[in-house]
Amino acid sequence: MTRVEVRRREDLERALKKFKTKIKKEGIIEELKKREFYEKPSQRRRKRQEAARRRELRRRKEAE
């Protein structure tokens, strides 16, 4: 469970910003988006292979 300590006289906007950054660092938002829809194992595998292929192309392009 994510907790944010709110100091005395701290405005809501500041506390909300702290909360959002903490959740982003913990990776909760990415996990939520990933679990939003069911993804078949074959689709997951294909997506990982595509990402690896893009990373490799980018790495080769930067090395030139």
C-alpha positions in Angstrom: 0.0 0.0 0.0 1.4 3.4 -1.0 1.4 6.1 1.6 2.2 9.7 1.4 2.9 11.8 4.5 1.1 15.1 4.2 2.7 17.9 6.3 0.7 20.4 8.2 -0.5 23.3 6.0 0.6 21.5 2.8 -1.8 22.1 0.0 -3.7 19.3 -1.8 -2.0 19.9 -5.1 1.4 19.2 -3.6 0.3 16.1 -1.8 -1.3 14.8 -5.0 1.9 15.4 -6.9 3.9 13.4 -4.3 1.4 10.6 -4.5 1.6 10.4 -8.3 5.4 10.4 -8.4 5.5 7.7 -5.7 3.1 5.5 -7.6 5.1 6.1 -10.9 8.4 5.1 -9.2 6.8 1.9 -7.8 5.6 0.9 -11.2 1.9 0.6 -10.2 0.6 2.5 -13.2 2.4 0.3 -15.7 1.2 -2.8 -13.9 -2.4 -1.5 -14.1 -2.2 -0.8 -17.8 -0.6 -4.2 -18.4 -3.5 -6.0 -16.5 -6.3 -3.9 -18.0 -6.9 -6.5 -20.7 -6.0 -10.1 -20.9 -3.1 -10.8 -23.2 -2.5 -14.3 -24.5 1.0 -15.7 -23.8 1.7 -15.8 -27.6 0.9 -12.1 -27.8 3.1 -11.3 -24.9 5.9 -13.3 -26.5 5.5 -11.5 -29.8 5.4 -8.1 -28.1 8.7 -8.9 -26.2 10.3 -10.0 -29.5 9.3 -6.9 -31.3 10.6 -4.7 -28.5 13.9 -6.6 -28.5 14.1 -6.2 -32.3 13.5 -2.4 -32.0 16.2 -2.1 -29.2 18.7 -4.0 -31.4 18.0 -1.8 -34.4 18.3 1.4 -32.3 21.6 0.1 -30.8 23.0 -0.7 -34.2 22.0 2.7 -35.6 23.6 4.5 -32.7 26.8 2.5 -33.1 27.3 3.6 -36.7 
